[in-house]
Amino acid sequence: MKVGVITYHRSNNYGAQLQAYAIIRALEKLGHEAEILDCNAIGDGEIFHWNFQSIRGFLGALRNNALSLTTEFKRKKLFNSFVESYIPKSKKCFDSKSLSETVRNCDYVIVGSDQVWHPQICEGKKFFFLDIPIPSYKKIAYAPSFGVDDYTETEAAQYMPLINNITHLSVREATGNKILEKYLGHQVKEVVDPTMLLRRADWESLASKQKYEKYLFYFTILDEPDGTDSFVRELAAKMGLKIVRIGTVRDIFKQGFINGRVSGTKDFLSLVRHADMVVTSSFHGLVFSILFHRNFVCILNNNDRNSRLKDLANKLGLNDRLVPNVHEFKEESLHPIDYHKVDQQLDKLRDYSLNFLQDAIR
């Protein structure tokens, strides 16, 4: 079958690119021809951002833009290179007419994974809810994430009828199932993120060469709690490790860290794979720590996006690796992880998820 996939493939974000790569590879392994439908550029934003609301905001933007000169052009080039080299795409179909023509050549269209149903991130674009001119039985939602605990009444009225018209419906997290049950009256299958459809060896073959030895990989996204930097420094010192960090632009000149921000998607895989310890607040930082059998802890964020971290850790028996408060961390939680047991559970989840795709695409 020919399968088109709608997702955030252009986003300058490791997880977004890796899940896009993974769903294509998983479909190819199942014997299908697959490509990303190049219908959006969400996440591929401008390097420079300005704030003219206040003097403080302007000065902060000026500082961040000055820092961006040292890293962001090269970083964006690395992200774009990965997309062009490893993610097969259709011709650009950014308007409704060209998208309609493109999907007519597909036997099935999948939306997912990532936070494609997050009401702010999707920017109101209804094609993320498969509002496209194909029959319902050709529509598949594979592991989409809402990224929020609930929709507003307006959002539910706008999106739920479209979701209800998707014949093959799944979600990535229990939170998403609760939302569907509230508005549609039933739950659906919960499947793993596409990155977990592939095995450790698949990712090892894609990772770049090892660059550092004896290091803690510190990878955070937004809103990590106060005290996280100090927590990481103390942990690395006790373990006798240097620290390689990928954080925000503002973090690149912090002392005591090796700046890893100018790292491509393949470099990110390598940094996780070879780390002696991983500290992360990212969902895909958690995923690849598990896939590469790393020792890790996952810091919960100061936002509403922790449900996917908690849900995955709970399914794999890794709740003790979640750190809700860095000031109350207990070192005894760093006991060796029984990855044989984790892999057994992950294999069950992977098989269940692949069966969902096989049953949907016939």
Summary of the structure (lengths in Angstrom):
residues: 362
radius of gyration: 20.4
end to end distance: 7.8
largest distance: 59.0
contacts: 1162
relative contact order: 0.13
helix: 47%
strand: 12%
